[in-house]
Amino acid sequence: MARIARQTGYSSEFALAGAFRREYGIPPGRFRRLGVPSAVTGTPPQ
């Protein structure tokens, strides 16, 4: 996540996680564990 944060202009992974939580209402880890629909993530369902 630190690499993604740097690539997208955030100063740290914590800043990115905070922005993610404000946008989606849940932290990135929970979002990932929930198995979000492929339309959101662009990955095929398992």
C-alpha distances in whole Angstrom, upper triangle without the diagonal:
4,5,5,6,9,10,11,12,11,12,9,6,9,11,8,9,12,13,12,14,17,17,17,18,16,12,9,10,14,14,12,15,18,17,18,20,20,21,18,15,17,17,21,22,22
4,5,5,6,9,10,11,9,9,6,5,8,10,9,10,13,14,13,16,18,18,19,20,18,15,13,13,17,17,16,18,21,21,21,24,23,24,21,19,21,21,24,25,26
4,5,5,6,9,10,10,11,9,8,12,12,11,12,16,15,15,18,20,20,20,22,20,17,14,16,19,18,17,20,22,22,22,24,22,23,21,18,19,20,23,25,25
4,5,5,6,9,9,11,9,8,11,11,8,11,14,13,12,15,17,16,17,19,18,15,12,14,17,16,15,18,20,20,19,21,19,20,17,15,16,17,21,22,23
4,6,5,6,5,7,6,5,8,8,6,9,11,10,11,14,15,15,16,18,17,14,12,14,18,17,16,19,21,21,20,23,22,22,19,17,19,20,24,25,26
4,5,5,6,7,7,8,11,10,9,12,14,14,14,17,19,18,20,22,21,18,16,18,21,20,20,23,25,25,24,26,25,25,22,20,21,22,26,28,29
4,6,8,10,10,11,14,13,11,14,16,15,15,18,19,18,20,22,22,19,17,19,22,20,19,23,25,24,23,24,23,23,20,18,19,20,24,26,27
4,6,9,10,10,13,11,9,12,14,12,12,16,16,15,17,20,19,17,15,18,21,19,19,22,24,23,21,23,22,21,18,17,18,20,24,26,27
4,7,9,10,12,10,9,13,14,12,13,17,17,16,19,21,21,19,17,20,23,21,21,25,26,26,24,26,25,24,21,20,22,24,27,29,31
4,6,7,9,6,6,10,10,9,11,14,14,15,17,19,18,16,15,17,20,19,20,23,24,25,23,26,25,25,21,20,22,24,28,29,30
4,7,8,6,8,11,11,12,14,16,16,17,20,21,20,17,17,19,22,21,22,25,27,27,26,29,28,28,25,23,25,27,30,32,33
4,5,5,7,9,10,11,13,14,16,17,18,19,18,15,14,16,19,19,19,22,24,25,24,27,27,27,23,22,24,25,29,30,30
4,5,5,6,9,10,10,12,14,15,16,17,15,12,11,12,15,15,15,18,20,21,21,24,23,24,21,19,22,22,26,26,27
4,5,5,6,9,10,10,12,14,15,15,14,10,11,12,15,15,16,18,20,22,21,24,25,26,22,21,24,24,28,28,28
4,5,5,6,9,10,11,12,14,15,14,12,12,14,17,16,18,20,22,23,22,25,25,25,21,20,23,25,28,29,30
4,5,5,6,9,10,11,12,13,13,10,9,12,14,14,15,18,19,20,19,21,21,21,18,17,20,21,24,25,26
4,5,5,6,9,10,10,11,9,6,6,9,11,11,12,15,16,18,17,20,21,21,17,16,20,20,24,24,25
4,5,5,6,9,10,10,9,8,9,12,13,13,15,17,18,20,19,22,23,23,19,19,22,23,26,26,28
4,5,5,6,9,10,10,9,10,13,14,13,15,18,19,20,18,20,21,21,17,17,20,22,25,26,27
4,5,5,6,8,8,7,7,10,11,10,12,15,15,16,14,17,18,17,14,14,17,19,22,22,24
4,5,5,5,5,5,7,10,10,9,12,14,14,16,15,18,19,19,15,16,19,21,23,23,25
4,6,6,8,9,11,14,14,13,16,18,17,19,17,20,21,20,17,18,21,23,26,25,27
4,6,8,10,10,14,14,12,15,17,16,18,15,17,18,17,13,15,18,20,23,23,25
4,6,8,9,12,11,9,12,14,13,14,12,14,16,15,11,13,16,18,21,20,22
4,7,9,12,10,9,13,14,13,15,14,16,19,18,15,16,20,21,23,22,24
4,7,8,7,6,10,11,10,13,12,15,18,18,15,15,19,20,22,20,22
4,6,6,6,9,10,11,13,13,16,18,19,15,15,19,19,22,21,22
4,6,5,6,9,10,11,11,14,15,17,13,12,16,16,18,18,19
4,5,5,6,9,10,11,15,16,18,15,13,17,16,18,17,18
4,5,5,6,9,10,14,16,17,15,14,17,17,18,17,17
4,6,5,7,7,10,12,14,11,10,14,14,16,14,16
4,5,6,7,10,11,14,11,9,13,12,13,12,13
4,5,8,11,13,16,14,12,15,14,15,13,13
4,6,9,12,14,12,12,15,14,14,12,12
4,6,8,11,10,9,12,10,11,8,9
4,6,8,7,7,10,9,10,9,11
4,5,6,7,8,8,8,7,10
4,5,5,5,5,5,6,10
4,6,5,8,8,10,13
4,6,8,10,11,14
4,5,8,10,13
4,7,9,12
4,7,9
4,6
4
